[in-house]
C-alpha cells in the first residue's frame, strides 16, 4: 500500500539524492542518465513544491468550513499546569493551534514579537498561564526578509494571505538535515531540553519519520519520560528509534480531544507521579 506520506517522503529523498549527485565527490562517481534540463531543474523543485503547498494551505484557511476548534481543548492542560507554560511542539506549518488559542482566549507565543515580527526566544521564558508553541519546521507566516544587510526570518501573518509572490520558510521533506539557522536551531534546542525534563509527552499524529525528533524522544523515554501516542493507525515508532510508549490512544486527534481521552490518560499517569 502506497500512502501520500510515503510518496512524499520518497519524492524528497530522490530529490536530495539527485541533487547531491551533481556535486563533488559524487559528481565524478555517479552517472545520471536523465535529460539535462531535468537535471538542471532538480535544485528548483523543492522551491516549486514549497509554493504549491502554500497555495493549498492558503485556499484551505480561506475556506469557511475551516475550523479545528478541538485544539481549544488545550486549555484543559494549561489549567493543569497552573503557573507553568504548556509546551507544544509541531512539525505542521498551518495556524490550527494559533487560531484555536485566539478563539479560546489562551495566551500563546511562537517566539515572534507582536510589534515587529522578529524572533525573540526570551518570549518563551514567561510563567504566565498559556502555551509556548514551537514550530520546528517553519510556518506559513514566516518570511525571509532583509534587515541590516542580512537576511532574517520574520513573522507576517497578513503576507501569507495577501502577497502571493512571497514564499514562507518551510522545512520540506522527511529525512532532510536539521536546519542550523535561526529560529530553527533554537526551537530544536528547546525541544531537546523539554523532552529531557518533562514527565509526560503526548504525541499526536506523528509518523516517526524524522530522526532528529526520534533520537531525543527515544533517549528521554528510556530515562522515564511517559510517552502517550495518539494515532488512529497502527503506525508506531520504528524499532531503531527505541521510543518506549507508555500508552496508545488509537483514535484521531479530534475524537481524542473532544472525548477527553488524552486528558484522562494524562491524569492516570500523573496519578502515579508528583504533579
Beta strands, then each sheet from edge to edge (+ up, - down):
strand 1: 86-90
strand 2: 108-109
strand 3: 131-135
strand 4: 142-147
strand 5: 150-155
strand 6: 200-204
strand 7: 226-230
strand 8: 245-249
sheet 1: 1+ 3+ 2+
sheet 2: 4+ 5-
sheet 3: 6+ 7+ 8+
end
